[in-house]
Amino acid sequence: MATSTSFLEERLDAGALPIAVGDVLAIFLLVTVGVIQHNGVSYLSADPVGWVLTAVPFLIGWLFTAPLLGAYSPGAAESAKSAVPLGVRSWLAATVVGMAIRWTPLFEGGVELTFVAVMLVLGSVALGVWRTLYFKLV
């Protein structure tokens, strides 16, 4: 008798959990650097809620798109050669979702073309570097 697995069960590998934790930290670090760049380091303690809310749209985008696009599929936990492209592909979609959320009245900040480009490029680099380092260290 064949076993039936759901779409997400095929897209999620428990071995990718350390990668997932690092991905979320890399995204949060990327947003933190941007917040500091635009508001100064004192903003982190002066408005910690604002700081976290800046990251929320991108984290929602990531948590929604990464599993669907295979960022944590069995192949992602095997090597940087597969993990990096899966992460970058997922980040591109996550950025679109994050920007769409920022575009709503629920979050401040808005969507500027240069900001979209910066997030696409720097997020891809951050996730690519993190995932490459992960496989060099493990």
Secondary structure, 3 states (H helix, E strand, C coil): CCCCCCHHHHHCCHHHHHHHHHHHHHHHHHHHHHHHHHHCCHHHHHCHHHHHHHHHHHHHHHHHHHHHCCCCCHHHHCCHHHHHHHHHHHHHHHHHHHHHHHHCCCCCCCCCHHHHHHHHHHHHHHHHHHHHHHHHHC
